């Protein structure tokens, strides 16, 4: 039965009754729409009648006026007569007829004037009504389109143009055909063909259409309504309405997704989730509820909890509780976590933990229960209680003392072991202050610090001396930890105590032995230093004189004697060096270089040197380097060669026939490192495997006959293993008696860069002629050797036999460099150097000539103010290279060097630009940070140099080294690395300052250029 609104226009009401479904009648939005349409119907019909009437009357009046004018006055009476007749017919009123007769033309004129005014008023109201409808439709949040039965647009609002992407204005569209504007609009929709076909179908059927959803290609949703306009059963046009419902659709989808997500979450919960309505009927039952209780969802929906999971003895309580809540709105078990018994489908009872939450939605109350099966937890709790009892018994009986104290250090609990340790009875300990009872002296403050740690939640282990009840001094090892109650509040500390008095006594004895061992080590070092000095000093003279003899014209016999003597002296030097290497390694003074080197060069150098010996013995010596082995590595090439010399030297010594091979292969390869296996294999005498396991011990040879037959000290392999371990590698040996030996070295070598490899100098190419040198040396033979060498290079040499003589000479004369022996009578080199630096204030470079190669000795030299050192016996090339470094090749930047540097190549922001991924703001920010950081570091290094805080200089340079590399300032990278290392390992103020000035000058120029880039 459709509702009929008596106020509606009859034609509209007929359409409603015929086409509108009943469920749409009560829709508020639809009623508003029908009201607007109804008002339009009524207004349109009323205005139409008025306008028709007005136009007819006006036409008649104007026609009469026109006739009167033509006929002029003679026709006036006839016209008046006709006018009277017309007026009488128009208004059949006796008074009106009388009034016409009385007033004649004056009345008629006044009457016509009134009628015109009425017409204008009617036209005004009609316009206002039309304007009201236009404003209403223009501002409605839907697109409106009226098309008449001639397919002409009567009205369209701007909102329709906007949502349909029509670029014409509504004014332009009115009076035009809709196809002109709406054909292209079909491309707006996802299925244009379906859209067109549906339009044709709607127009053909002329049925009311509401709520059709159309989806556009840009992801919007439009709701389309259509009403055919029928007046007095005559179709006069179409009314289309389009509304953008995108947000509504999205919200609806989101709501559906949210509901689905909530459903999934609830079904995925590890807890059973059950909801019941106010009548106790189950409305939701998740997957976990099925698992816990065994009931399927379909089996329980609509049933009560009493029917399913509540044990018989609690059913009445549940019923009463639900009834009580309905009556009072209160429930004693609501919004709490409680433990209750429940039953499953098989009527088996088990414990659950349940929280019941009352909720309200759309005015309806329901209850949501979160349930967890705690059967296992209950079993665990029972087991825990047993364990607690067990551990309580253990604590009471263990040998470790256990006490609990409160925050005031008052003992609350102590076990029997602690009572025995302390000398008290357990009952006596309770209530005592642990601090006052056991701790004394400065340890009281220590314990107060421990108490503060506990308050901050920190545990630790410490040792402390205490006094027991008998006043005896004991040492306890204590493990202390904070103690909390069930609510997480700190209530004190727990301490586990172990009496370590005997261990402490052993520690004191071990410390005493350690001091003795250190003293013995120092005595050993002193002995080796003296031995080194006493042997190296004459050996220096022997080697030096042999070197000078080689320069003379010798007969073949003399040359042979000199060569043999040189070999013997170098062999002796090698033995001394081996002993010193072992001592350095044991003292932790052996350090490795970290420079780029060509790996194949190291292998070839060893093969080249050892090849003549192999040839002389009739042995084949060769190397094989795998093709995938890296070309350049970083490390200490000299120490690597020393290892290979030792291994191949051993093979040559113990091999009489066959071959010796040096093979290299790659075990692992990545971007930065290669793991390389270097193998030395020979066909020598081999050894028993039992001895092979001890071959790396010092002074180790298989038997005494080996020493007599082959010679050697037994230190070579020990040194080799130590060097391999310093390189973080490992060495293994495989040998078979009378078959041969293979030694494998596994090293992880960092990949290097070819351009960073230093080119070796094949000969001395430094011209130090004219250099004025003061030679301070007490040994006459060594003075002669040095003199001969320096005279050969045309140097001017002044001699002094000790430090005192040197000081007297320096007070009178100036020198380019000083060569200073360390151990001399009357005044040694270190004492003399200190006076030169601190009293005479002379900064002439001083180079130590020392026979002691220990780091401690070298450090003493540098701390005294010496610039460098040369060990005796010296290689001529090393001495000349060192002299050249401090004279003709000083590490001073020439004044015009900055002018010669290509400013454009001082830095390269390529690395920074790659990091920025095109973000110029990032580049600018990084440049600003570099400038600020570098300027600060330069100022701090300047101050550190004044304070002679060289370790700080090293730290500061290390800090900016990555930034310098990121900015591409590659011209000073090697100098930066060198400065960092020198400042860390030495106190050579002169050398450090010179290097820093060079780096600083370059950095300041770069900073100025970078500041200009930021401005740009």
Protein Blocks (a to p, Z undefined) as FASTA:
>chain_A
ZZddfkbcfklmmmmmmmmcfklmmpmklmmmmmmmmmmmmmmmmmmmmmmmmmmmmmmm
mmmmmmmmmnmmmlmmmmmmmmmmmmmmmmgcfklmmmmmmnmmmlmmmmmmmmmmmmmm
mmmmmmmmmmmmmmmmmmpccdcddddfkopafbdcfklmmmnopabdfklmgopafklm
mmmmmmmpmblmlmmmmmmmmmmnopacehiacddfkopacddddddddeehiafbdcdd
dddfklmmmmmmmmmmmmmmmmmmmmmpmbdcddddfkopafbdcfklmmmnopafklmg
opafklmmmcfklmmmmmmmmmmmmmnopafkgoiacddddddfkopacdddddddddde
ehiacdddddddfklmmmmmmmmmmmmmmmmmmmmmmmbdcddddfkopafbdcfklmmm
nopafklmnopafklmmggcjllmmmmmmmmmmmnopacddddddddfkopacddddddd
ddddfkopafbdcdddddfklmmmmmmmmmmmmmmmmmmmmmmmmmmmmmmmmmmmmmmm
mmmmmmmmmmpccdfklmmmmmmmmmmmmmmmmmmmmmmmmmmmmnopaccddddddfkl
mmmmmmmmmmmmmmmnopacdddddfklcfbdcddfklmmmmmmmmmmmmmmmpcbhcdd
dddddfbdcfkbccdddddddfbebpafklmmmmmpghiafblklmmmngpjhlmmmmmm
mmmmmnopacdddddehkbccdddddddddddfklpccddfbdcbdfehiacddddfblk
lmmmmmmmmmmnopacdddfbfklmmmmmmmmccfbdcddfbdghiafklmmmmmmmmno
pabdcddddfbfbfklmmmmmmnopabdcdddddfklmmmmmmmmmmmccbdcfklmmmp
cfklmpccklmmmmnnopaklmmmmmmmmmmmmmmmmmmmmmmmmnopaklmmmmmmmmm
mmmmmnopaklmmmmmmmmmmmmmmccfklmmmmmmmmmmmmmmmmmmmmmmmmZZ
